[in-house]
Amino acid sequence: DQQVKQNSPSLSVQEGRISILNCDYTNSMFDYFLWYKKYPAEGPTFLISISSIKDKNEDGRFTVFLNKSAKHLSLHIVPSQPGDSAVYFCAAMNSGTYKYIFGTGTRLKVLA
Amino acid sequence: DGGITQSPKYLFRKEGQNVTLSCEQNLNHDAMYWYRQDPGQGLRLIYYSQIVNDFQKGDIAEGYSVSREKKESFPLTVTSAQKNPTAFYLCASSFLPGQRNYEQYFGPGTRLTVT
């Protein structure tokens, strides 16, 4: 039973355009959500997070949107740059359990 | 420099041997985690610990063991009972919820190959 799903395994976007990565979850007890970026053979690096009491959080080119009623979050990257090419993981946690549940990742390719 | 270190980067073992992967952090984090990454399966939680001398099983703990004798260290032993041990192993740490932020910080990973 996968509680966090990233249904698009890959995404290609032209440089300068918007990249939208999506994530769905099933557990309504999740109260914190995070996005990570990962290059091959390296550990993930934190990008941006959002608490369940908010519906939007912005940090430079990265914005995360949370739709609690739909149990859906998305990461927007504007403008996309070739250096953004990586695998992006969304993660969700219930702050009462200390457990983070990760999605399967979406490979983003930004074309120059 | 604060961070998480994992050693070694690459590890090769023969089937039937136990192997221990090292994870050390100097971020003063209470919580530490071990994940396994396989192609197309994302990160799956093996074990986690919120405090010294205490740890909990994650989703795929069978064939693995851990210890948490020091706050800074959380070694993972892959035993011969683990049926498919070849994978990329990632260690992470974080503050506990409510202490500060919720971000997990990851080490560089260890690629274990068992033949």
Backbone of each chain as ProteinMPNN parsed JSONL, in Angstrom:
{"seq_chain_A": "DQQVKQNSPSLSVQEGRISILNCDYTNSMFDYFLWYKKYPAEGPTFLISISSIKDKNEDGRFTVFLNKSAKHLSLHIVPSQPGDSAVYFCAAMNSGTYKYIFGTGTRLKVLA", "coords_chain_A": {"N_chain_A": [[0.849, -1.184, 0.0], [0.922, 1.922, -1.155], [1.509, 4.907, 0.255], [2.295, 7.396, -0.56], [2.41, 8.792, -3.672], [3.958, 9.216, -6.797], [2.992, 9.693, -9.808], [4.025, 10.197, -12.294], [6.728, 9.025, -13.881], [8.668, 10.329, -15.335], [9.598, 13.525, -16.768], [9.837, 15.985, -19.222], [11.024, 19.198, -19.955], [11.214, 22.373, -21.517], [13.987, 24.588, -21.324], [13.611, 27.484, -19.296], [10.879, 27.357, -19.216], [7.961, 26.402, -17.252], [8.209, 23.879, -14.786], [6.239, 21.293, -13.55], [5.74, 19.232, -10.957], [4.103, 16.449, -9.63], [2.358, 15.028, -6.782], [0.668, 12.62, -4.914], [-1.17, 11.68, -1.987], [-2.361, 9.359, 0.505], [-2.862, 9.168, 3.206], [-4.525, 10.831, 5.652], [-3.452, 11.716, 7.972], [-0.973, 12.758, 7.612], [1.034, 15.58, 8.143], [3.017, 17.201, 7.28], [4.999, 18.087, 4.53], [7.475, 17.439, 2.075], [9.899, 18.269, -0.449], [12.477, 16.801, -2.31], [15.582, 16.809, -4.052], [17.476, 14.766, -6.197], [20.57, 13.564, -7.335], [22.172, 11.042, -9.372], [23.687, 8.386, -7.545], [24.084, 9.91, -5.274], [23.138, 11.417, -2.091], [19.776, 12.528, -1.39], [18.885, 16.012, -1.587], [17.466, 18.564, 0.351], [14.738, 20.571, -0.737], [12.298, 22.176, -0.485], [9.565, 22.755, 1.755], [6.307, 22.164, 3.242], [3.824, 22.92, 5.579], [0.843, 21.34, 6.801], [-0.96, 23.254, 7.516], [-0.815, 25.272, 5.778], [-1.293, 26.4, 2.353], [0.419, 27.044, 0.406], [3.856, 27.511, -0.346], [6.747, 29.372, -0.891], [9.969, 29.62, -2.389], [12.28, 31.292, -3.794], [12.826, 30.156, -7.018], [11.233, 28.019, -6.62], [8.091, 26.672, -5.791], [5.742, 25.27, -3.644], [2.621, 23.723, -3.649], [-0.241, 22.871, -1.771], [-3.028, 20.857, -1.662], [-5.282, 19.974, 0.415], [-7.805, 18.803, 0.504], [-7.921, 17.336, -1.816], [-5.815, 15.721, -1.361], [-3.254, 16.222, -2.459], [-0.164, 17.398, -3.683], [2.022, 19.749, -5.252], [4.993, 20.647, -7.003], [6.346, 23.541, -8.273], [8.592, 24.763, -10.63], [10.062, 27.608, -11.653], [11.879, 29.96, -13.539], [12.588, 26.965, -15.378], [15.768, 25.358, -15.332], [18.687, 23.974, -16.934], [20.319, 22.806, -14.97], [18.498, 21.919, -13.156], [17.803, 19.414, -13.801], [17.206, 16.27, -12.638], [16.297, 13.699, -10.255], [13.258, 13.993, -8.575], [11.883, 13.783, -5.411], [8.94, 13.477, -3.529], [7.939, 13.733, -0.129], [6.219, 12.692, 2.807], [5.093, 13.281, 6.123], [3.942, 12.224, 9.352], [3.876, 14.058, 12.111], [3.66, 12.964, 14.58], [4.743, 10.444, 14.488], [7.318, 10.422, 13.548], [8.1, 9.286, 11.181], [9.035, 9.35, 7.781], [7.559, 9.185, 4.663], [8.29, 8.286, 1.435], [7.756, 9.16, -2.009], [7.997, 7.535, -5.259], [9.517, 8.971, -6.978], [10.225, 11.401, -9.58], [11.706, 11.789, -12.656], [13.165, 14.595, -13.827], [13.884, 16.312, -16.766], [15.474, 18.97, -18.101], [15.518, 20.684, -20.986], [17.948, 22.242, -22.973]], "CA_chain_A": [[0.0, 0.0, 0.0], [1.804, 3.062, -1.269], [0.81, 6.053, 0.811], [2.727, 8.593, -1.283], [2.563, 8.365, -5.064], [4.329, 10.136, -7.864], [2.513, 8.88, -10.925], [4.781, 10.447, -13.518], [8.127, 8.653, -13.656], [9.601, 11.253, -15.979], [9.03, 14.763, -17.29], [10.79, 16.801, -19.982], [10.566, 20.583, -20.049], [12.172, 23.258, -22.18], [14.611, 25.597, -20.465], [12.876, 28.738, -19.192], [9.451, 27.112, -19.002], [7.612, 25.925, -15.913], [8.143, 22.442, -14.503], [5.259, 20.983, -12.508], [5.85, 17.845, -10.499], [2.927, 16.157, -8.82], [2.464, 14.007, -5.754], [-0.599, 12.335, -4.241], [-1.018, 10.883, -0.777], [-3.619, 8.759, 0.932], [-3.006, 9.201, 4.658], [-4.929, 12.173, 6.081], [-2.712, 12.077, 9.184], [0.256, 13.464, 7.245], [0.885, 17.013, 8.42], [4.17, 17.947, 6.791], [5.362, 17.557, 3.221], [8.776, 17.939, 1.66], [10.423, 17.907, -1.76], [13.913, 16.594, -2.358], [16.194, 16.654, -5.37], [18.526, 13.764, -6.082], [21.397, 13.18, -8.477], [22.589, 9.635, -9.272], [24.751, 7.987, -6.616], [24.245, 10.894, -4.202], [21.985, 11.51, -1.224], [18.837, 13.602, -1.724], [19.049, 17.299, -0.914], [16.178, 19.196, 0.637], [14.393, 21.718, -1.573], [11.261, 23.041, 0.055], [8.585, 21.992, 2.522], [5.073, 22.866, 3.553], [3.016, 22.368, 6.659], [-0.549, 21.126, 6.392], [-1.796, 24.421, 7.832], [-0.652, 26.222, 4.673], [-1.577, 25.829, 1.034], [1.457, 27.459, -0.543], [5.116, 27.996, 0.205], [7.578, 29.805, -2.007], [11.369, 29.869, -2.081], [12.968, 31.566, -5.058], [12.171, 29.595, -8.204], [10.463, 26.838, -6.222], [6.856, 26.879, -5.046], [4.99, 24.045, -3.38], [1.196, 23.924, -3.408], [-0.873, 21.747, -1.093], [-4.484, 20.785, -1.725], [-5.577, 18.923, 1.406], [-9.057, 18.096, 0.193], [-7.598, 16.39, -2.884], [-4.619, 15.0, -0.927], [-2.37, 16.425, -3.605], [0.756, 18.518, -3.65], [2.783, 19.917, -6.484], [6.188, 21.499, -6.967], [6.512, 24.323, -9.485], [9.925, 25.341, -10.798], [9.958, 28.633, -12.691], [11.971, 29.207, -14.787], [13.39, 25.749, -15.301], [17.136, 25.489, -15.82], [19.28, 22.644, -17.173], [20.831, 22.274, -13.704], [17.397, 21.336, -12.39], [17.632, 18.023, -14.245], [17.492, 15.375, -11.511], [15.098, 12.997, -9.788], [12.608, 14.726, -7.495], [11.062, 12.955, -4.528], [8.129, 14.097, -2.499], [7.885, 12.958, 1.106], [5.186, 13.128, 3.741], [5.29, 12.739, 7.457], [3.054, 12.484, 10.471], [4.83, 14.518, 13.124], [3.545, 12.141, 15.772], [5.396, 9.144, 14.32], [8.696, 10.644, 13.114], [8.377, 8.55, 9.946], [8.877, 10.028, 6.504], [7.212, 8.257, 3.594], [8.722, 8.877, 0.175], [7.242, 8.694, -3.28], [8.957, 6.79, -6.083], [10.376, 9.912, -7.697], [9.989, 11.815, -10.967], [12.942, 12.253, -13.283], [12.975, 15.815, -14.607], [14.927, 16.659, -17.718], [15.273, 20.305, -18.641], [16.207, 20.717, -22.274], [18.51, 23.558, -23.294]], "C_chain_A": [[0.89, 1.242, 0.0], [1.066, 4.309, -0.825], [1.163, 7.352, 0.108], [3.061, 8.162, -2.712], [3.004, 9.518, -5.96], [4.078, 9.376, -9.153], [3.251, 9.116, -12.225], [6.238, 10.094, -13.276], [9.119, 9.613, -14.292], [8.844, 12.446, -16.566], [10.134, 15.51, -18.021], [10.201, 18.187, -20.189], [11.646, 21.408, -20.75], [12.715, 24.28, -21.17], [13.803, 26.897, -20.49], [11.386, 28.566, -18.951], [9.215, 26.621, -17.587], [7.646, 24.399, -15.865], [7.143, 22.241, -13.375], [5.358, 19.505, -12.189], [4.74, 17.586, -9.486], [3.138, 14.997, -7.857], [1.099, 13.847, -5.103], [-0.355, 11.484, -3.001], [-2.379, 10.39, -0.316], [-3.891, 8.934, 2.424], [-3.329, 10.624, 5.119], [-4.217, 12.619, 7.36], [-1.373, 12.766, 8.867], [0.053, 14.953, 7.484], [2.094, 17.838, 7.99], [4.646, 17.273, 5.52], [6.641, 18.229, 2.738], [9.067, 17.51, 0.232], [11.944, 17.851, -1.687], [14.341, 16.431, -3.809], [17.344, 15.672, -5.226], [19.239, 13.552, -7.411], [21.824, 11.727, -8.286], [23.757, 9.451, -8.306], [25.051, 9.05, -5.558], [23.021, 10.843, -3.293], [21.063, 12.631, -1.672], [19.184, 14.879, -0.97], [17.687, 17.971, -0.783], [15.966, 20.419, -0.241], [13.461, 22.673, -0.861], [10.258, 22.167, 0.788], [7.337, 22.833, 2.745], [4.351, 22.142, 4.673], [1.577, 22.244, 6.191], [-1.457, 22.307, 6.736], [-1.694, 25.499, 6.743], [-1.09, 25.578, 3.366], [-0.534, 26.221, -0.012], [2.7, 27.88, 0.219], [6.07, 28.236, -0.95], [9.012, 30.032, -1.542], [12.113, 30.037, -3.403], [12.19, 31.014, -6.241], [11.231, 28.442, -7.863], [9.233, 27.235, -5.411], [6.184, 25.529, -4.858], [3.556, 24.431, -3.037], [0.625, 22.675, -2.761], [-2.382, 21.896, -1.179], [-4.917, 19.633, -0.82], [-6.826, 18.144, 1.053], [-8.818, 17.047, -0.894], [-6.436, 15.481, -2.509], [-3.567, 15.035, -2.037], [-1.432, 17.59, -3.328], [1.547, 18.563, -4.941], [3.954, 20.857, -6.236], [6.297, 22.198, -8.315], [7.925, 24.903, -9.502], [9.845, 26.323, -11.97], [11.074, 29.669, -12.51], [12.842, 27.979, -14.611], [14.758, 25.979, -15.938], [17.722, 24.1, -16.039], [19.827, 21.995, -15.899], [19.757, 21.687, -12.81], [17.164, 19.87, -12.763], [18.119, 17.074, -13.154], [16.229, 14.561, -11.253], [14.549, 13.752, -8.584], [11.695, 13.78, -6.72], [10.19, 13.84, -3.659], [8.108, 13.155, -1.29], [6.816, 13.544, 2.012], [5.475, 12.535, 5.103], [4.123, 13.093, 8.371], [3.968, 12.831, 11.636], [4.723, 13.726, 14.423], [4.309, 10.832, 15.7], [6.867, 9.254, 13.95], [9.049, 9.92, 11.816], [8.11, 9.412, 8.725], [8.574, 8.964, 5.459], [7.5, 8.958, 2.266], [7.943, 8.306, -1.002], [8.34, 8.024, -4.07], [9.826, 7.685, -6.955], [9.895, 10.208, -9.112], [11.296, 12.35, -11.519], [12.629, 13.44, -14.182], [14.178, 16.046, -15.509], [14.591, 18.015, -18.304], [16.153, 20.449, -19.864], [16.668, 22.125, -22.595], [18.066, 24.028, -24.672]], "O_chain_A": [[1.523, 1.573, 1.002], [0.098, 4.721, -1.464], [0.399, 8.316, 0.176], [3.891, 7.279, -2.927], [2.486, 10.632, -5.88], [4.868, 8.514, -9.539], [3.124, 8.328, -13.162], [6.922, 10.798, -12.534], [10.267, 9.711, -13.857], [7.641, 12.389, -16.82], [11.24, 15.654, -17.502], [9.033, 18.334, -20.551], [12.841, 21.159, -20.585], [11.997, 24.76, -20.293], [13.369, 27.355, -21.547], [10.704, 29.502, -18.534], [10.158, 26.445, -16.815], [7.175, 23.722, -16.779], [7.195, 22.938, -12.361], [5.097, 18.646, -13.031], [4.479, 18.403, -8.603], [3.967, 14.115, -8.079], [0.446, 14.839, -4.776], [0.563, 10.664, -2.974], [-3.415, 10.934, -0.697], [-5.041, 8.853, 2.854], [-2.496, 11.521, 4.989], [-4.36, 13.766, 7.783], [-0.722, 13.297, 9.767], [-0.961, 15.524, 7.085], [2.185, 19.027, 8.298], [4.693, 16.045, 5.434], [6.862, 19.419, 2.96], [8.54, 16.503, -0.241], [12.599, 18.711, -1.099], [13.577, 15.983, -4.664], [18.1, 15.73, -4.257], [18.613, 13.385, -8.459], [21.838, 11.23, -7.159], [24.686, 10.258, -8.265], [26.152, 9.083, -5.007], [21.987, 10.293, -3.671], [21.526, 13.596, -2.28], [19.71, 14.835, 0.143], [16.87, 17.939, -1.703], [16.887, 21.205, -0.465], [13.791, 23.841, -0.657], [10.114, 20.983, 0.483], [7.311, 24.034, 2.477], [4.28, 20.913, 4.702], [1.145, 22.962, 5.288], [-2.604, 22.352, 6.291], [-2.4, 26.507, 6.786], [-1.239, 24.359, 3.283], [-0.596, 25.787, -1.162], [2.625, 28.511, 1.273], [6.189, 27.419, -1.863], [9.251, 30.562, -0.456], [12.519, 29.064, -4.039], [11.027, 31.365, -6.444], [10.513, 27.948, -8.732], [9.319, 28.026, -4.471], [6.071, 24.743, -5.798], [3.311, 25.339, -2.243], [0.96, 21.556, -3.148], [-2.941, 22.931, -0.815], [-4.92, 18.473, -1.23], [-6.889, 16.937, 1.286], [-9.447, 15.988, -0.885], [-6.103, 14.565, -3.261], [-3.07, 14.0, -2.482], [-1.841, 18.629, -2.809], [1.717, 17.556, -5.628], [3.904, 21.738, -5.377], [6.335, 21.553, -9.363], [8.39, 25.463, -8.509], [9.597, 25.936, -13.112], [11.207, 30.217, -11.416], [13.741, 27.969, -13.771], [14.891, 26.688, -16.935], [17.294, 23.143, -15.393], [19.802, 20.772, -15.765], [20.064, 21.03, -11.815], [16.401, 19.173, -12.094], [19.296, 17.077, -12.793], [15.223, 14.715, -11.945], [15.299, 14.107, -7.675], [10.859, 13.079, -7.291], [10.657, 14.841, -3.116], [8.242, 11.939, -1.429], [6.547, 14.745, 1.982], [6.026, 11.441, 5.224], [3.432, 14.097, 8.194], [4.744, 11.992, 12.094], [5.607, 13.813, 15.276], [4.509, 10.172, 16.72], [7.594, 8.265, 14.033], [10.207, 9.947, 11.399], [7.099, 10.11, 8.643], [9.268, 7.949, 5.385], [7.022, 10.063, 2.009], [7.529, 7.146, -1.001], [9.482, 7.947, -3.617], [10.763, 7.212, -7.598], [9.248, 9.381, -9.753], [11.916, 13.241, -10.939], [11.915, 13.307, -15.176], [15.328, 15.984, -15.074], [13.545, 18.189, -18.93], [17.377, 20.347, -19.785], [15.898, 23.081, -22.508], [18.446, 25.117, -25.104]]}, "seq_chain_B": "DGGITQSPKYLFRKEGQNVTLSCEQNLNHDAMYWYRQDPGQGLRLIYYSQIVNDFQKGDIAEGYSVSREKKESFPLTVTSAQKNPTAFYLCASSFLPGQRNYEQYFGPGTRLTVT", "coords_chain_B": {"N_chain_B": [[32.605, 21.812, 9.582], [29.221, 20.961, 9.395], [27.454, 17.874, 9.033], [26.453, 14.768, 7.434], [28.055, 11.721, 7.334], [28.803, 8.86, 5.425], [30.234, 5.714, 5.222], [31.778, 2.844, 3.664], [31.898, 4.43, 0.353], [31.511, 2.647, -1.728], [30.874, -0.817, -1.529], [31.731, -4.188, -1.435], [30.664, -7.488, -1.125], [30.704, -10.998, -0.341], [28.13, -13.372, -0.831], [26.302, -14.434, 2.031], [27.838, -13.305, 3.967], [27.883, -11.075, 6.737], [27.565, -7.503, 6.804], [28.554, -4.251, 7.804], [27.346, -0.991, 7.631], [28.439, 2.307, 7.895], [27.313, 5.262, 9.592], [27.507, 8.578, 10.438], [26.777, 11.595, 12.191], [27.1, 15.115, 12.743], [25.325, 17.043, 13.404], [23.851, 17.448, 15.586], [21.411, 16.175, 15.683], [18.552, 14.455, 16.883], [17.076, 12.38, 15.748], [17.585, 9.594, 13.588], [17.905, 7.787, 10.499], [17.592, 4.949, 8.302], [17.546, 4.197, 4.905], [16.688, 2.394, 1.949], [17.424, 2.349, -1.482], [16.114, 1.24, -4.458], [16.058, 0.705, -8.0], [13.402, 2.506, -9.448], [11.822, 2.313, -7.189], [11.901, 4.256, -5.273], [12.605, 5.61, -2.003], [12.897, 3.444, 0.649], [12.02, 2.807, 3.98], [14.125, 1.447, 6.413], [15.081, 1.205, 9.151], [14.599, 3.316, 12.048], [15.469, 5.837, 14.46], [14.834, 7.665, 17.375], [16.097, 8.361, 19.629], [18.932, 7.814, 21.734], [19.879, 4.417, 22.225], [17.427, 3.401, 21.49], [15.261, 2.24, 18.954], [13.25, 1.797, 15.989], [11.536, -0.492, 13.845], [11.337, -0.075, 10.35], [9.645, -0.119, 7.208], [10.804, -2.233, 5.841], [12.426, -4.03, 7.439], [13.358, -6.628, 7.747], [16.085, -8.836, 7.885], [17.949, -6.983, 8.461], [19.858, -5.131, 10.93], [20.301, -2.733, 13.59], [22.059, -0.332, 15.659], [22.111, 2.065, 18.323], [24.113, 3.502, 19.996], [25.362, 5.853, 20.456], [24.535, 9.312, 20.125], [25.466, 10.433, 17.788], [25.879, 8.399, 15.978], [24.768, 5.725, 13.884], [24.89, 2.816, 12.987], [24.291, 0.392, 10.4], [23.65, -3.008, 10.0], [23.808, -5.35, 7.492], [22.525, -8.391, 7.225], [23.156, -11.907, 6.575], [20.699, -12.923, 6.221], [19.187, -11.233, 4.733], [17.557, -11.161, 1.757], [17.87, -9.888, -0.735], [20.305, -8.053, -0.871], [21.821, -6.278, -2.401], [21.991, -2.944, -3.161], [21.398, 0.627, -2.989], [22.246, 2.387, -0.191], [20.982, 4.702, 2.086], [21.581, 7.031, 4.627], [20.013, 9.14, 7.003], [19.279, 12.125, 8.912], [17.532, 14.086, 11.395], [16.019, 16.858, 13.183], [13.813, 16.322, 15.954], [10.255, 16.384, 15.502], [8.85, 19.485, 16.297], [11.112, 20.365, 17.611], [12.674, 21.91, 15.915], [13.165, 22.59, 12.576], [11.711, 20.399, 10.055], [13.186, 19.098, 8.203], [14.897, 16.397, 6.68], [18.253, 15.44, 6.583], [20.532, 14.102, 4.34], [23.038, 11.562, 3.991], [25.83, 10.797, 1.744], [25.436, 8.265, 0.757], [25.82, 4.647, 0.43], [26.866, 2.276, -1.818], [26.082, -0.972, -1.976], [27.19, -4.077, -3.038], [26.478, -7.383, -3.443], [27.719, -10.536, -4.124]], "CA_chain_B": [[31.457, 21.63, 8.691], [28.256, 19.985, 9.875], [26.91, 17.04, 7.984], [26.328, 13.326, 7.654], [29.018, 10.946, 6.554], [28.589, 7.429, 5.289], [31.401, 5.059, 4.647], [32.45, 3.421, 2.499], [31.026, 4.82, -0.75], [31.216, 1.391, -2.429], [31.196, -1.973, -0.69], [31.498, -5.457, -2.116], [30.701, -8.609, -0.187], [30.257, -12.294, -0.825], [26.864, -13.84, -0.254], [26.471, -15.176, 3.273], [28.601, -12.518, 4.938], [27.276, -9.867, 7.286], [28.348, -6.309, 6.527], [28.059, -3.098, 8.55], [27.49, 0.307, 6.981], [28.631, 3.341, 8.899], [26.643, 6.548, 9.434], [27.839, 9.501, 11.524], [26.322, 12.969, 11.955], [27.505, 16.098, 13.748], [24.313, 18.1, 13.306], [23.119, 17.444, 16.861], [20.063, 15.667, 15.45], [18.149, 13.314, 17.705], [16.519, 11.294, 14.938], [18.386, 9.074, 12.491], [17.121, 6.891, 9.65], [18.223, 4.23, 7.216], [16.695, 3.912, 3.758], [17.251, 1.638, 0.839], [16.87, 2.76, -2.757], [16.221, 0.343, -5.605], [15.527, 1.382, -9.197], [11.955, 2.578, -9.61], [11.065, 2.09, -5.949], [12.026, 5.342, -4.319], [13.319, 5.348, -0.755], [12.103, 2.646, 1.574], [12.554, 2.947, 5.327], [14.573, 0.194, 7.007], [15.02, 1.402, 10.597], [14.79, 4.683, 12.478], [15.733, 5.989, 15.887], [14.62, 9.046, 17.848], [16.864, 8.619, 20.847], [19.981, 6.815, 21.972], [19.468, 3.121, 22.772], [16.067, 3.056, 21.093], [15.049, 2.313, 17.511], [12.034, 1.125, 15.535], [11.566, -1.068, 12.502], [10.623, 0.601, 9.284], [8.791, -0.962, 6.372], [11.52, -3.387, 5.27], [13.494, -4.273, 8.414], [13.805, -8.022, 7.794], [17.432, -9.076, 7.374], [18.801, -5.854, 8.867], [19.883, -4.778, 12.342], [20.928, -1.443, 13.863], [22.316, 0.018, 17.051], [22.21, 3.512, 18.522], [24.815, 3.644, 21.269], [25.728, 7.267, 20.582], [23.629, 10.195, 19.382], [26.044, 10.784, 16.493], [26.179, 7.234, 15.155], [23.631, 4.809, 13.686], [25.349, 1.831, 12.008], [23.342, -0.592, 9.877], [24.23, -4.288, 9.615], [23.061, -6.141, 6.53], [22.871, -9.762, 7.593], [23.033, -12.907, 5.514], [19.278, -13.251, 6.083], [18.579, -10.301, 3.778], [17.54, -11.931, 0.513], [18.335, -9.083, -1.871], [21.004, -6.964, -0.21], [22.448, -5.333, -3.32], [21.171, -1.739, -3.25], [22.012, 1.885, -2.57], [21.759, 2.628, 1.16], [21.065, 6.101, 2.47], [21.361, 7.374, 6.016], [19.516, 10.503, 7.147], [19.024, 12.55, 10.283], [16.678, 15.258, 11.49], [15.535, 17.204, 14.509], [12.504, 15.752, 16.224], [9.172, 17.34, 15.282], [8.663, 20.391, 17.415], [12.38, 20.928, 18.058], [13.063, 22.992, 14.989], [12.523, 22.293, 11.297], [11.394, 18.995, 9.845], [13.924, 18.553, 7.072], [15.881, 15.347, 6.836], [19.508, 15.653, 5.881], [20.986, 12.797, 3.901], [24.427, 11.31, 3.674], [26.083, 10.566, 0.316], [25.023, 6.919, 0.373], [26.758, 3.533, 0.231], [26.412, 1.278, -2.803], [26.483, -2.316, -1.56], [27.031, -5.133, -4.038], [26.711, -8.718, -2.879], [27.775, -11.522, -5.214]], "C_chain_B": [[30.518, 20.591, 9.268], [27.735, 19.143, 8.744], [26.802, 15.598, 8.407], [27.333, 12.622, 6.767], [28.621, 9.485, 6.568], [29.856, 6.841, 4.686], [31.195, 3.543, 4.654], [31.448, 3.837, 1.436], [30.575, 3.581, -1.534], [31.676, 0.236, -1.55], [30.808, -3.237, -1.436], [31.63, -6.573, -1.095], [30.25, -9.885, -0.883], [28.952, -12.648, -0.126], [27.146, -14.642, 1.01], [27.244, -14.433, 4.341], [27.751, -11.372, 5.452], [28.171, -8.678, 6.94], [27.713, -5.132, 7.256], [28.38, -1.811, 7.813], [27.504, 1.391, 8.057], [27.821, 4.598, 8.569], [26.933, 7.396, 10.667], [27.32, 10.889, 11.177], [26.79, 13.875, 13.098], [26.58, 17.306, 13.717], [23.501, 18.241, 14.592], [21.656, 17.01, 16.684], [19.775, 14.487, 16.364], [17.726, 12.114, 16.866], [17.469, 10.891, 13.819], [17.618, 7.968, 11.793], [18.029, 6.152, 8.684], [17.182, 3.916, 6.149], [17.466, 3.055, 2.761], [16.6, 2.164, -0.427], [17.162, 1.699, -3.804], [15.62, 1.052, -6.809], [14.011, 1.328, -9.25], [11.144, 2.421, -8.342], [11.23, 3.19, -4.934], [12.843, 4.936, -3.107], [12.406, 4.576, 0.189], [12.801, 2.602, 2.928], [12.889, 1.586, 5.928], [14.417, 0.244, 8.531], [15.11, 2.898, 10.88], [14.894, 4.74, 13.991], [15.532, 7.454, 16.276], [15.505, 9.393, 19.028], [17.885, 7.509, 21.026], [19.384, 5.589, 22.655], [18.019, 2.76, 22.493], [15.936, 3.19, 19.585], [13.812, 1.502, 17.154], [12.241, 0.575, 14.129], [10.791, -0.185, 11.549], [9.808, -0.397, 8.494], [9.471, -2.227, 5.865], [12.685, -3.798, 6.167], [14.062, -5.702, 8.376], [15.181, -8.182, 7.151], [18.411, -7.961, 7.708], [18.797, -5.727, 10.384], [20.615, -3.455, 12.506], [21.268, -1.346, 15.336], [22.394, 1.531, 17.134], [22.811, 3.744, 19.914], [25.229, 5.083, 21.531], [24.768, 8.093, 19.739], [24.125, 10.409, 17.955], [26.093, 9.617, 15.515], [24.997, 6.272, 15.077], [24.04, 3.772, 12.64], [24.268, 0.816, 11.65], [24.1, -1.857, 9.491], [23.282, -5.004, 8.658], [23.454, -7.594, 6.769], [22.687, -10.708, 6.399], [21.573, -13.308, 5.303], [18.558, -12.321, 5.112], [18.692, -10.908, 2.388], [18.072, -11.171, -0.703], [19.102, -7.863, -1.359], [21.628, -5.934, -1.148], [21.525, -4.14, -3.537], [22.019, -0.536, -2.878], [21.4, 2.251, -1.227], [22.025, 4.069, 1.563], [20.744, 6.263, 3.952], [20.887, 8.824, 6.082], [19.357, 10.831, 8.626], [18.163, 13.797, 10.274], [16.488, 15.621, 12.956], [14.206, 16.476, 14.717], [11.439, 16.802, 15.935], [8.95, 18.196, 16.515], [9.948, 21.004, 17.907], [12.757, 22.119, 17.191], [12.386, 22.684, 13.653], [12.384, 20.78, 11.125], [12.254, 18.353, 8.762], [14.837, 17.415, 7.504], [17.102, 15.711, 6.016], [20.1, 14.284, 5.582], [22.5, 12.749, 3.747], [24.583, 11.019, 2.198], [25.714, 9.169, -0.154], [26.164, 5.921, 0.281], [26.131, 2.568, -0.757], [26.971, -0.075, -2.385], [26.191, -3.302, -2.688], [27.41, -6.46, -3.411], [26.658, -9.735, -4.008], [27.934, -12.942, -4.68]], "O_chain_B": [[30.934, 19.48, 9.595], [27.586, 19.623, 7.621], [27.024, 15.244, 9.566], [27.434, 12.914, 5.575], [28.169, 8.949, 7.579], [30.456, 7.402, 3.769], [30.521, 3.012, 5.536], [30.249, 3.614, 1.608], [29.419, 3.477, -1.946], [32.726, 0.302, -0.912], [29.715, -3.346, -1.992], [32.574, -6.607, -0.306], [29.519, -9.855, -1.873], [28.715, -12.266, 1.02], [28.094, -15.425, 1.066], [27.304, -14.871, 5.489], [26.988, -10.768, 4.699], [29.385, -8.826, 6.801], [26.489, -5.021, 7.323], [29.522, -1.565, 7.423], [26.699, 1.389, 8.987], [27.665, 4.952, 7.4], [26.644, 6.993, 11.794], [27.402, 11.32, 10.027], [26.863, 13.459, 14.255], [26.996, 18.437, 13.97], [22.58, 19.054, 14.672], [20.779, 17.427, 17.441], [20.632, 13.633, 16.593], [17.989, 10.969, 17.232], [18.084, 11.744, 13.179], [16.787, 7.294, 12.401], [19.088, 6.646, 8.296], [16.088, 3.435, 6.446], [18.696, 3.007, 2.745], [15.393, 2.399, -0.465], [18.311, 1.309, -4.01], [14.758, 1.916, -6.649], [13.406, 0.265, -9.117], [9.915, 2.397, -8.393], [10.733, 3.062, -3.815], [13.671, 4.028, -3.178], [11.29, 5.002, 0.486], [14.011, 2.39, 3.012], [12.052, 0.684, 5.952], [13.71, -0.574, 9.12], [15.628, 3.66, 10.065], [14.472, 3.829, 14.702], [16.003, 8.361, 15.59], [15.653, 10.561, 19.388], [17.71, 6.4, 20.522], [18.521, 5.691, 23.527], [17.444, 1.914, 23.177], [16.443, 4.147, 18.999], [13.381, 0.634, 17.913], [13.018, 1.11, 13.339], [9.746, 0.372, 11.885], [9.337, -1.397, 9.033], [8.796, -3.189, 5.497], [13.817, -3.902, 5.695], [15.139, -5.949, 8.92], [15.415, -7.73, 6.03], [19.567, -7.993, 7.285], [17.854, -6.158, 11.047], [21.447, -3.09, 11.675], [20.831, -2.158, 16.151], [22.703, 2.202, 16.15], [22.121, 4.123, 20.861], [25.424, 5.487, 22.677], [24.247, 7.604, 18.737], [23.329, 10.55, 17.026], [26.329, 9.831, 14.325], [24.312, 6.033, 16.071], [23.576, 3.846, 11.502], [23.446, 0.435, 12.483], [25.077, -1.794, 8.745], [22.113, -5.234, 8.971], [24.601, -7.974, 6.535], [22.134, -10.336, 5.364], [21.248, -13.963, 4.312], [17.428, -12.604, 4.712], [19.796, -11.143, 1.897], [18.663, -11.772, -1.601], [18.585, -6.747, -1.413], [21.932, -4.821, -0.719], [20.41, -4.296, -4.034], [23.186, -0.658, -2.506], [20.184, 2.41, -1.119], [23.131, 4.587, 1.407], [19.769, 5.709, 4.459], [21.328, 9.65, 5.283], [19.306, 9.942, 9.476], [18.074, 14.489, 9.26], [16.754, 14.82, 13.851], [13.559, 16.067, 13.753], [11.693, 17.995, 16.106], [8.873, 17.69, 17.635], [9.919, 22.05, 18.555], [13.112, 23.188, 17.688], [11.166, 22.532, 13.601], [12.873, 19.995, 11.938], [12.065, 17.181, 8.439], [15.466, 17.47, 8.561], [16.995, 16.224, 4.902], [20.164, 13.417, 6.454], [23.149, 13.743, 3.422], [23.595, 10.991, 1.464], [25.685, 8.917, -1.359], [27.321, 6.293, 0.083], [25.009, 2.1, -0.562], [28.18, -0.3, -2.432], [25.081, -3.348, -3.22], [28.522, -6.634, -2.914], [25.683, -9.796, -4.757], [27.999, -13.892, -5.46]]}, "name": "protein", "num_of_chains": 2, "seq": "DQQVKQNSPSLSVQEGRISILNCDYTNSMFDYFLWYKKYPAEGPTFLISISSIKDKNEDGRFTVFLNKSAKHLSLHIVPSQPGDSAVYFCAAMNSGTYKYIFGTGTRLKVLADGGITQSPKYLFRKEGQNVTLSCEQNLNHDAMYWYRQDPGQGLRLIYYSQIVNDFQKGDIAEGYSVSREKKESFPLTVTSAQKNPTAFYLCASSFLPGQRNYEQYFGPGTRLTVT"}
